[in-house]
Amino acid sequence: MNPPLADTATCPPRARLLVVDDQPANIRLMHALFGEQHEVFMATDGLQALALCASAMPDLVLLDVDMPGMDGLSVCRQLRAAPETCAIPVIFVTGSHGVADESACWDAGCVDFVNKPVNARTLRNRVDAHLLLKRQADQLRTLAFTDGLTGLTNRRHFEDRLQRAWSSCMRDARPCAALMIDIDWFKRYNDRYGHQAGDACLRRVAGAMAEQLRRPEDVLARYGGEEFVCLLPGTGLAGAQRVAQALDAAVRSCAMPHAGADSGIVSISIGVAAMQPRQTNSGQALLAQADAQLYAAKSAGRGCWRAAGDEAAPAEA
């Protein structure tokens, strides 16, 4: 179960602030203002700022408008346009005071701006306020994207991750794999042990499988009922089969009694599929292929996995 929203106003965590300014004196000032309370890192031009935002994911950006090369307005627009960085709040710290300049800042997508020379108290209060809003928005987003029972990614968020991973793998010419996973004879389990035990079983299976995924880009989601789905960007069929073996072994090692199953313990059936993303196929086609292999695994007696994809691979677990 997800925890309630924390009272972040009384105990704010240490945040990551990116200061973007081409003047060393301004950078030193920002570090003096925020260095004790937050983790502060710096960029001196727009391209460096975009790279740091993509790799380090700051909680807030303090951005100068006037810089050589790419100006702050262009940086802000690019941050807003990218799905990975669009939620990072940007506060412009600018020497411009005209109405047109202020409008340009709002139009670029900032959440606030502070004029130079900076009033330290004003800037601190603005930063604190927007960090609080960011933390609350992140918590609400987590609640919206998380399955309340298992703590895994929910189906809604998984569909978004699948679309993004498919586009990324197509762009980089990398394969993409998916596993459709079903707890064997789960209705029998619920009927015999009760729904509270069934919920505990779902949580334990989810936890055992989640421990086997090592890469941040891999996604394990509850797809519905006793069905789960695992997305493995950049993974071919051979690698996906190794993950299937690991998931199967992890669930079996829990040794949860299941009198309604032939094996006597809770087990899973897995359908494995891998594709090379192209314009002529789709992430949904990948899931459909994995689902067909899940059906084949169930038809073969359950407690096993079956695979198909762009590469030749054995069908036996």
Rosetta blueprint (number, residue, H / E / L):
1 M L
2 N L
3 P L
4 P L
5 L L
6 A L
7 D L
8 T L
9 A L
10 T L
11 C L
12 P L
13 P L
14 R L
15 A L
16 R E
17 L E
18 L E
19 V E
20 V E
21 D L
22 D L
23 Q L
24 P H
25 A H
26 N H
27 I H
28 R H
29 L H
30 M H
31 H H
32 A H
33 L H
34 F H
35 G L
36 E L
37 Q L
38 H L
39 E E
40 V E
41 F E
42 M E
43 A E
44 T L
45 D L
46 G H
47 L H
48 Q H
49 A H
50 L H
51 A H
52 L H
53 C H
54 A H
55 S H
56 A H
57 M L
58 P L
59 D L
60 L E
61 V E
62 L E
63 L E
64 D E
65 V L
66 D L
67 M L
68 P L
69 G L
70 M L
71 D L
72 G H
73 L H
74 S H
75 V H
76 C H
77 R H
78 Q H
79 L H
80 R H
81 A H
82 A L
83 P L
84 E L
85 T L
86 C L
87 A L
88 I L
89 P L
90 V E
91 I E
92 F E
93 V E
94 T E
95 G L
96 S L
97 H L
98 G L
99 V H
100 A H
101 D H
102 E H
103 S H
104 A H
105 C H
106 W H
107 D H
108 A H
109 G L
110 C L
111 V L
112 D E
113 F E
114 V E
115 N E
116 K L
117 P L
118 V L
119 N L
120 A H
121 R H
122 T H
123 L H
124 R H
125 N H
126 R H
127 V H
128 D H
129 A H
130 H H
131 L H
132 L H
133 L H
134 K H
135 R H
136 Q H
137 A H
138 D H
139 Q H
140 L H
141 R H
142 T H
143 L H
144 A H
145 F H
146 T E
147 D L
148 G L
149 L L
150 T L
151 G L
152 L L
153 T E
154 N L
155 R H
156 R H
157 H H
158 F H
159 E H
160 D H
161 R H
162 L H
163 Q H
164 R H
165 A H
166 W H
167 S H
168 S H
169 C H
170 M H
171 R H
172 D H
173 A L
174 R L
175 P L
176 C E
177 A E
178 A E
179 L E
180 M E
181 I E
182 D E
183 I E
184 D L
185 W L
186 F H
187 K H
188 R H
189 Y H
190 N H
191 D H
192 R H
193 Y H
194 G L
195 H H
196 Q H
197 A H
198 G H
199 D H
200 A H
201 C H
202 L H
203 R H
204 R H
205 V H
206 A H
207 G H
208 A H
209 M H
210 A H
211 E L
212 Q L
213 L L
214 R L
215 R L
216 P L
217 E L
218 D L
219 V E
220 L E
221 A E
222 R E
223 Y E
224 G E
225 G L
226 E L
227 E E
228 F E
229 V E
230 C E
231 L E
232 L E
233 P E
234 G L
235 T L
236 G L
237 L H
238 A H
239 G H
240 A H
241 Q H
242 R H
243 V H
244 A H
245 Q H
246 A H
247 L H
248 D H
249 A H
250 A H
251 V H
252 R H
253 S H
254 C H
255 A L
256 M L
257 P E
258 H L
259 A L
260 G L
261 A L
262 D L
263 S L
264 G L
265 I E
266 V L
267 S L
268 I E
269 S E
270 I E
271 G E
272 V E
273 A E
274 A E
275 M E
276 Q L
277 P L
278 R L
279 Q L
280 T L
281 N L
282 S L
283 G H
284 Q H
285 A H
286 L H
287 L H
288 A H
289 Q H
290 A H
291 D H
292 A H
293 Q H
294 L H
295 Y H
296 A H
297 A H
298 K H
299 S H
300 A L
301 G L
302 R L
303 G L
304 C L
305 W E
306 R E
307 A E
308 A E
309 G E
310 D L
311 E L
312 A L
313 A L
314 P L
315 A L
316 E L
317 A L
